[in-house]
């Protein structure tokens, strides 16, 4: 889980960092291309390659014209054998073909805090390679299984070209303060819609709401189900109140990833 940003990170925002003039030019060019973060900006993310993502969620998102990111893993032990619970790779490819983002949740839903660097590389490489084999874009975003983070993971994700990584925390994403590889999110799990609607109302003043959704419903892990009728109610709310609903990768339109990573070198983990 996330801890508040360290004092060092705050101080780094006010201390001039020696950089080459070429770096200044490139950053200014990036800054000119970035869009200001609008109010009502929401990122929808879906975990675990649950079957209802293909059969219910994706068609509904297309109906509403919303973006979304599907974080894929081969959840043991049933991913290969029980397709009532999990999508096939053909269904996963169809999500990509529909225009949604297919991204990484590790190969085996592994706790990154318990992996060596080499093991994490293997977990990431499996999903990357599988995507490329099937004509799916190589993942550029990641979700931490169980929301467990680790400093080694940030370094490895950076080295492999990941732009954003989603954690937990039940709070908004503040690009000026939060590391792009430690993006907080709210969960939609459960039958009570008030916490999710309350969270959505916080998408303002430069803060972005990222939602973590599991199955709709979740046949593999019922404890994290989002009831289908509530999920559609959330989409109705987003439409009626004119939210901009995007995939995780689309944050790059608003967030200067390279600059943010440099400024937030003091970001800490629990």
C-alpha positions in Angstrom: 0.0 0.0 0.0 1.1 3.6 -0.5 2.6 5.8 2.1 2.5 9.6 1.9 5.3 11.1 -0.1 8.5 11.7 1.9 9.8 15.1 2.9 12.7 14.5 0.6 10.3 14.4 -2.4 8.7 17.6 -1.4 12.1 19.3 -1.0 13.2 18.1 -4.4 10.4 20.1 -6.0 12.0 23.3 -4.7 15.7 22.5 -5.2 17.1 23.3 -8.7 18.4 20.2 -10.4 21.4 20.7 -12.7 20.5 19.6 -16.2 21.8 20.2 -19.7 20.2 22.8 -22.0 19.2 20.0 -24.4 17.2 18.4 -21.5 15.5 21.7 -20.8 14.5 22.0 -24.5 13.1 18.4 -24.6 11.1 18.9 -21.4 9.6 22.1 -22.6 8.6 20.4 -25.8 6.9 17.6 -23.8 5.2 20.2 -21.6 3.8 22.0 -24.6 2.3 18.7 -25.8 0.7 17.9 -22.5 -3.0 18.6 -21.9 -4.1 20.2 -18.6 -5.8 17.7 -16.3 -9.5 18.4 -16.6 -12.1 18.0 -13.9 -14.0 14.7 -14.1 -11.1 12.6 -15.5 -11.4 8.9 -14.6 -9.3 5.9 -15.5 -11.1 2.5 -15.6 -9.0 -0.6 -14.9 -10.0 -4.3 -14.7 -8.0 -7.0 -13.0 -7.3 -10.7 -13.4 -8.6 -11.5 -16.9 -12.0 -12.5 -15.6 -14.4 -13.9 -18.1 -17.1 -11.2 -17.5 -14.6 -8.6 -18.8 -15.1 -10.0 -22.3 -18.8 -11.0 -22.1 -20.2 -8.1 -20.2 -17.7 -5.3 -19.4 -16.2 -4.6 -22.9 -19.5 -4.5 -24.8 -20.9 -2.1 -22.2 -17.8 0.2 -22.4 -18.2 0.3 -26.2 -21.8 1.2 -25.8 -20.9 4.2 -23.6 -17.8 5.1 -25.6 -15.5 4.8 -22.6 -11.9 3.6 -22.5 -10.4 1.1 -20.2 -7.4 -1.0 -19.3 -7.5 -4.8 -18.7 -4.7 -6.0 -16.5 -4.0 -9.6 -17.6 -2.5 -12.5 -15.7 -2.9 -16.3 -16.0 -4.4 -16.7 -12.5 -3.5 -20.1 -11.1 -4.7 -22.8 -10.9 -7.7 -22.4 -13.1 -6.8 -19.9 -15.9 -6.1 -22.7 -18.4 -8.9 -25.1 -17.4 -11.9 -23.1 -16.3 -13.1 -20.6 -18.9 -16.3 -19.9 -17.0 -13.9 -18.0 -14.6 -11.3 -16.6 -17.0 -11.0 -15.2 -20.5 -9.2 -17.1 -23.3 -6.3 -15.4 -25.0 -8.5 -15.1 -28.0 -10.9 -13.0 -26.0 -8.1 -11.0 -24.6 -6.9 -10.2 -28.2 -10.5 -9.2 -29.0 -10.3 -6.5 -26.3 -7.2 -5.1 -28.0 -9.0 -5.2 -31.3 -11.9 -3.3 -29.8 -9.5 -0.5 -28.9 -9.0 -1.2 -25.2 -5.7 -1.4 -23.5 -4.3 -4.8 -22.6 -1.7 -4.5 -19.9 0.3 -6.6 -17.4 -0.7 -8.0 -14.0 2.3 -10.4 -14.0 2.1 -13.9 -15.4 0.9 -15.7 -12.2 -0.6 -12.8 -10.1 2.6 -12.8 -8.2 3.3 -10.7 -5.2 6.2 -8.5 -6.4 7.4 -7.9 -2.9 8.3 -11.6 -2.7 10.0 -11.8 -6.1 13.7 -11.4 -6.9 14.5 -9.0 -9.8 15.0 -12.0 -12.1 11.7 -13.5 -11.1 9.9 -10.2 -11.7 11.5 -9.9 -15.1 10.3 -13.4 -16.0 6.7 -12.6 -14.8 6.7 -9.4 -16.9 8.3 -10.9 -20.0 5.8 -13.7 -20.2 2.8 -11.3 -20.6 4.8 -9.1 -22.9 5.8 -12.0 -25.2 2.3 -13.5 -25.2 0.9 -10.1 -26.3 3.4 -9.7 -29.1 2.7 -13.3 -30.3 -1.0 -12.4 -30.6 -0.5 -9.0 -32.3 -1.4 -7.1 -29.1 0.6 -4.0 -28.3 3.4 -4.6 -25.8 2.2 -3.5 -22.3 3.2 -0.1 -21.1 1.2 -0.1 -17.9 1.2 -2.5 -14.9 -1.0 -3.3 -11.9 0.5 -4.6 -8.7 -1.2 -7.9 -7.7 -2.8 -7.5 -4.3 -1.5 -3.8 -4.4 1.8 -5.0 -3.0 4.7 -2.8 -4.1 8.5 -2.9 -3.7 11.4 -0.5 -4.6 12.9 -3.1 -6.9 9.7 -3.3 -8.9 9.9 0.5 -9.7 13.4 0.1 -11.0 12.5 -3.0 -13.1 9.4 -1.5 -14.5 11.3 1.7 -15.5 14.0 -0.4 -17.2 11.4 -2.3 -19.2 9.7 0.9 -20.4 6.5 0.9 -18.3 4.9 4.4 -18.1 2.4 3.9 -15.3 1.7 1.3 -12.6 -1.4 1.1 -10.5 -1.5 0.4 -6.8 -4.2 0.8 -4.1 -4.5 3.4 -1.4 -8.2 4.5 -1.8 -7.3 8.1 -2.8 -7.0 10.2 -5.9 -3.9 10.3 -8.2 -2.1 13.6 -7.9 0.4 13.8 -10.8 2.3 16.6 -9.1 3.0 14.5 -6.0 2.6 10.8 -6.9 5.2 8.7 -8.7 3.7 7.4 -12.0 4.7 3.9 -11.0 2.7 4.2 -7.8 -0.7 5.4 -9.0 -3.3 5.1 -6.3 -6.8 3.8 -7.0 -10.2 3.1 -5.5 -11.9 -0.3 -5.6 -15.5 -0.8 -6.7 -15.9 -4.1 -4.9 -19.1 -4.8 -3.1 -22.8 -3.9 -3.1 -22.5 -0.4 -1.7 -22.4 2.2 -4.4 -21.8 5.3 -2.2 -18.0 4.9 -1.7 -17.5 4.7 -5.5 -19.7 7.7 -6.2 -18.0 9.6 -3.5 -14.6 8.7 -5.0 -15.7 9.8 -8.5 -16.7 13.3 -7.1 -13.1 13.8 -6.1 -11.9 14.0 -9.8 -11.2 17.7 -9.8 -8.6 20.4 -9.2 -5.9 18.4 -11.0 -6.6 15.1 -9.2 -7.5 12.0 -11.2 -9.7 9.1 -10.0 -8.5 5.6 -11.0 -11.0 2.8 -10.3 -10.0 -0.9 -9.8 -12.7 -3.3 -10.9 -12.5 -7.1 -10.7 -15.1 -9.3 -12.1 -18.6 -8.0 -13.0 -19.4 -10.5 -11.6 -16.3 -12.3 -10.5 -16.8 -16.0 -10.8 -13.3 -16.9 -9.7 -13.2 -14.7 -6.6 -16.8 -13.7 -5.5 -15.5 -11.6 -2.6 -14.3 -9.0 -5.0 -17.3 -8.9 -7.3 -18.8 -5.7 -8.6 -22.5 -6.4 -9.1 -23.4 -5.9 -12.8 -26.3 -3.6 -12.1 -24.0 -1.3 -10.0 -21.3 -1.3 -12.6 -23.8 -0.1 -15.2 -25.1 2.5 -12.7 -21.5 3.8 -12.4 -21.2 4.1 -16.2 -24.6 6.0 -16.3 -23.3 8.4 -13.7 -20.0 8.9 -15.7 -22.0 9.6 -18.8 -24.7 11.8 -17.2 -22.1 14.0 -15.5 -19.9 14.2 -18.6 -16.8 12.5 -17.2 -13.8 11.8 -19.5 -13.1 8.1 -19.1 -9.8 6.8 -20.3 -7.4 3.8 -20.2 -4.3 3.9 -18.0 -1.9 4.5 -21.0 -3.9 7.6 -21.9 -2.6 9.4 -18.8 0.5 10.1 -20.9 -1.6 12.9 -22.5 -1.6 14.7 -19.2 1.4 13.6 -17.2 5.0 14.2 -18.1 6.3 10.8 -17.0 10.1 11.4 -17.3 10.0 14.7 -15.4 7.7 13.3 -12.7 10.0 10.4 -12.1 13.0 12.7 -11.6 11.2 15.1 -9.2 9.7 12.3 -7.1 12.9 10.3 -6.5 12.1 10.5 -2.8 8.8 8.7 -3.1 8.6 5.9 -0.6 6.8 2.6 -0.1 5.3 0.8 2.8 
